[in-house]
């Protein structure tokens, strides 16, 4: 049996699933928290938004891992949830909409973006031959590198407006968590090494409690049960400008999701073909279309969970399916979700450095098999990596570009992927019929 299809015993399955929950929870609740604050929701409204995001993430993840016949689901240990890439465009929609019509305008645009993904998604799979190891290695490396500011911000405290942001106590807690994970990786054996991340999060949180760095306020105010009701924030409204901006965002999310599927396929040593990507993107489209009904946002791959798989080498899709079921429960019972939120941001930061760094290592491993003894391949990788790092090194570099260009090029992952694909076409496809193909450039 392939490790992806392995059904682990509960003693191994549950802790491995908890690692995925711990790694992704902060990312899942970030979009509803930011959007909710921007549109002026009260605490109850914020709770409904968070519950909706957790529920949609759970449904999408279960559908992705278990699959629905040959229609949807890539059947890989792949987590789907609301993507932070759509936050900026949605904030722009909120700023240009009248009070009380902000969320309906956002949700209308998100629903159309979901339909757009369902229509365009199947064609992405046919483009797989343009994503050889040379290209996927660049993209996977950029996923890890461009996401590194996220755990760095978490390690400093997460909230840049807080007075203790970047304080020594936050940095010390993040460093302590990182050291705990490293010690379990170095001296642990078997199962202890596989759950090193979870143990680091647990021990880091326990260490934070005596110093008052674990916030119990969320548990006190969270309701025990709160199922989201359809269109509780108003019926969706469809504005052409908002729809266009979210469709552009959806293209970026589809690129990132495809890259994530290629990355997880490399890590799991299971072929990721065009049909697999098409089914995976169809899942994104379904979740993005149905999400706004309950209060969700555009759905895509969660790169941090790719890092969990890479780090732990637990590749069973059923582990992630159980994590998806846990997200459903957390969404239905917010008080349980508040328990997970006890993990302080610095603790998540210490663990996140390992997670995102391991993604970059997976990309480097892929590049090592991509024929880098060829000078044209070296140039391709150099330019693509440079294009992907520009938004990270100079966030305002594309400030003078049109809005659609900023959306595409402002994401290091999509900018690097686009550059790698175009250069691969230039060097290895256009006018090269007479050339002998480089073995490393064969499509997956």
N, C-alpha and C positions, 0 to 999 in steps of 0.2 A: 504494500500500500504506500502511495506517495505521502510524504509528511503533511502535505496540504490537506489531505482527506483523512488524516489520522484522528480517531476519536479518543481523546485522552481520558484517564480516570479523573474523577472529581477532585481528588487531592492535588492534581497538577493543573487541571483545567480552570478551577475557580481562581486561584492566585494569579495565573497568567492573564485571565480576563480582567481581574482587578487592576493589573498593571496598565492595561489599555485604557481603562476608565480614568485612572489617575493621570495618565499622560495627556488625555484629550479634554478633560473636564473644563479646564480654564479656557481652552480655545473654543469650546462649544458655547459657553456662556458669555464670551466676549462680545459677539455681534449684538445679541439682545440687550446687553447692558448698555453698550454705547448708543445704539439706536433708540432705546427706551429713554435714556437721559436726554438725547437730542430733541425728542418730540414731546418731552415734558410729562412722561408717565409717572404715576405715583408708585409706591412700593408694591401694591397689589397688581398693577399693570405690569411692572417689571417681572414679578413672579410668574404671571401668565406667559409672558414672552419667553422666559427661560424654560418654563415647563414645555412650551411648544417646541423650542429648539431641541430639547432633549428627546422628546417623543419622535420628532421627525428624524433625528439622527439615529435613534434606535431602529425605526422602521426601515430606513435606507440601508443601514448596516446589515440588518438581518436579511433583507432582500438581496443585497450585494453578495453576501457570503453563502447563503443557501440557494439562491437563484429561483427563477420562475420559468420552468421549462427551458426553451431556447430563446426566450424573449428578453429577459432581464437578469442581471446578476453575473458578475465575473467569476464567482466561486473561488475567490482568493481571500486570504486574511486581510481584508481591505475595509477600512473604516470610512464612512461617509458622514459628513455633518455640515452645518452652516459655515461657509468660508468667510474668513476675514477680508478676502480680496474685494468683496462687494460692499464693504462698509463705506468707503469714501464716496462712491457714486450714490449710494442710498442716502448718505448725509446731504449730498448736493440736491437730491430730489426733495428731501425734507425742508431744506432751506428755501426752495422755490415754490413750495406748496402752502396753501392757506392753512391756518391752524385748524385742527380737526380733520383735515384731509391729507395729512402727511403720510400716515401709515397706509391708508387706502391707495394713495398714488404709488407708494413703494410696492405694495402687494400686487397691484395690477401689473406693474412692469415686471415683477418677479415671475408671475404666472405666464406672461407671454414669453419670457426668457426660457421657462421650462418647456413650453411648446417648441420653441426654436431649437433647444437642445435635442428634443425627441426627433425633430425633422432632420437635423444636420448630423447628429451623432453617428448614425450608421456609416456615413461617408468617411468619418475619421479613421475607422478601421482599415479602409482601403488604402490609406496613406502610410501604412505601417512600413512599407518597404523604404520609405524615406527616413526611417528612424533606426538605422543600423547601430551597432554597439558604439561607434564613434560619436553619434549624436546622443544616444541615450545616456552614455557615460557623462557627457557634458551636462545634460539636463539633471541627472541624478545628483551630480556633484553640486550644481547650483541650488538644488532644493535644500541641501544641507547647509551650504554657505549662506544663502540669502535669508534663511530662517534663523540664523544664529543671533541676530539682534533681539529676537523674541525671548529666549531664555536669559540673555544678558539683562534685559529690562526686568524680567521676573526676579532675577538674583538681586537686583537693586531695590526691589519692593513692588514693582508692577505699576504703581500709581505715581506718575511723574510730578503730580501736584502735591503729593504728600511731603510733609516736612522731613520725614526720615528716609526719603528716597535716596538710595546710594549710601546710606549710613553703614558704618562698620559692622553693626550687629546684623544687618541684612546680608552683607557680603560674607560675614563669618558663618552664618547659618547655611548659606548656599554652598560655601566651601566645605563645611562639615558634612552636608548631604552628599556632595561629590566624593569626599574621602570615604564615607561609609560604603558607597556603591563600589568604589575601586577596591576596597578591602575585601568585600564579598566576592568580587570578580577574581581577585588574586588568591585568596585563601579558601574560598568556598568550593564545594564539590557538588557535581551533579545538579540536583534541583535547587540548591541554595544559589548557585551561580545564575540559574535561569530567572530566579525571582529577586535578583540583586537590586533591580530598580524599585520594586515594590517595598523591599525591606529598607532601602535608603529613604523613600518617601515616608514610611511609617516611623522610623527612628528619628528622622529629621523633624517630623511634626511633634513627636513626643518631647524632643529636646527644646522645641520652641515654646511649649506650654508654660514652663516655669518663668519664662521671660515675658509673658504676656503677648506673644507674637502670633498666637492662634486665636482667631476671632470667632467667638461663639454666638455673636449677635444674630447671624443668619439663621441658626437653629431655633432661636427663640421666636423669631417673627414669621418663620415659614409655616404655612398651613400643612396639616397632615396630608390631605388629599385635595387635588385641584386639577381635574381634567379640563383641558381647553375646549371651549365651545366654538363651532364654526363661525367665522367672520365676526368674532367678538369685538374687533377693532374697527368694524365698518366694512361695507361692501367694497370690493376693489374698484379702483378708478384707472382708466387707461389714457395716459397722456403720451403723445408720440415721442417727445424728447426723452422722457423717462424710460419709455420702452426701448428706444434705440440705445441708450447708455447701458441698460442692463443686458441687452443682447450682446453688446461688445464685451461686457464683463463675462458673459457666459462663454464666449469664445476663449477668453483667457482661462476660465475655470476648466473648460474641456481640455485645453492644452495641458494644464497642470494635472488634471485627473488622468489623462492618457499617460503622461510621464510617470505619475505615481504607479499606475498599473504595470508599466514596463519595468519600473524599479522593483516592485514587489515580485514580479515574475523572475527577475534576475536573482533576487535574494532567495526565493523559494525554489529556484531551479525548475520552474514549470513554464513551458512555452506560453507567451502572451501573444496570441495571433489577433488578426483583425476582428474576428467574430467575438473574441473575449472583450476587446476594447469597446466594440459596438454595444454589447450587452451591459458593460459597466457604465457607459455614458447614458444608455437608456435609463438605467437606474437613477443616475443624476437628474435626468430630465423629469422622471416621474416624481421624485422627491421635491424638486424645485417647483413643479406645477402644483402639487398637492400641499406643499408646506404653507403657503399663504392662507389657505383655508383655515388653518388652526393658529397661524401666527409665526410661521417659519420663514427662513430666508434662503437665498441661493445655496445649493448643496454641492459639495465637491469632495475630493479626497482629503484626508487628514495626514499630512506628511509625518507628523510626530509619531503616528502609530506604525508607519513604515519603519521608523527608527526602532521602535520596540521590537518588531519582528527581527530586524537585522541584529539587534543587540542580544536578544534572548535566544535566537535560533528556534523558537517555538513557532512553527509555521502552520499549525493546524487552523483551518478556517473556522472550525467549530468553537475555538477559543474566542475568536472575534464575534461569532454569532451570539455566544453567551454574553459577551460585553454589550452587544446590541440590545439583547433582552434586558440587561441591567439598566441600560439607558431608558428603555421604555418604563421600567419601574420607577426610576428616579424622576422621570417626567410626570408620572401619575401621582407620586408621593413626594412633593417638594421637600418635606422634612428630611427624607433620606438623602436627597441631593445636597442638602445643607451639610450633612456629615462629611461628604466628599470635599465640600468647599472649605473644611477646616484646614486643609493642607495649605500652609502659608506660601505666598508667592516665592520667597527666596528658596524654599525647599524645592518647588517646581523648577526654579531656575537652575539649581545645582544638577538636578536630574536631566533637565532639558539640554544642557551642554553635551551630555553623553548621547542623548537621543539624536539630536540634529547632527552632531559630529559623526555618528555612525552612518548616517545617510550619505554624507560626503565621502566617507571611506568606501561605501558600496559603489559610488560613482567612480572613484579612483580605481577600484578593482576592475570595473568594467572597461575603463579607458586603457588599463594595462594590457588588455586583450584586443585592442582596436588598431593595431598596426601603427604605433607611434614612431616607428623607424622611417616612415615616409614623411618627407618634409612638408608635403601639402597637408597631411593629417595634422602635423604639429601646428601649422599656421591656422588650420580650421579650429582646433581646440583653443589655441591662444586667443584668437579674435572672439570666439563665442563666449569664452569665460570672461573676457574683458567686457563684452557687451552686457553680460549678466550681472557683473559686479558694479557697473556704472551707477544704477539706481541706489545701490547700497553705499557706495563711496560718496556720491553727490546726489542726494535726494531731489534737488531742485534743477538738475541738469536738463530735464525736458520741460521745464516750466513754460517756455515760449512756444511749445508745440500745440497743435490742436488737441481738443479734449480726448478724441478717440485715440490719438497717437500716445497721449500720456497714459491712457488706460492700458494699452498694450505694452509700451516700452517701459512704463513705470514699474512693472513687475520684472524683477531680475530673471525669474524662471521663464516667463514667456519671451522676454527679449533675447535671452541666451538660446532658448529653444528655436526661435524663429531664425536667428543668425546661424545656428548650427545646421538647420535644415537647408537654408538657402546656400550656404557654402558647400554643403555636401552635394547639392544639385550642381553647383558650379564646377566643383573639382571632379566629381565621380559619376555624373549622369549626362550632362550636356556635352555632346560631341565626343563621347568616349567609347563609342562602339568598338573601335579597333583596339582599345587598350585591354590588357589582361586585368580582370577584376581582382581586387585585393580581397583575400579570403575573409578578413575581419570585417569587410563592409557588406557581407551578405545580410539580408534582412532577417529578423528573428524568425 
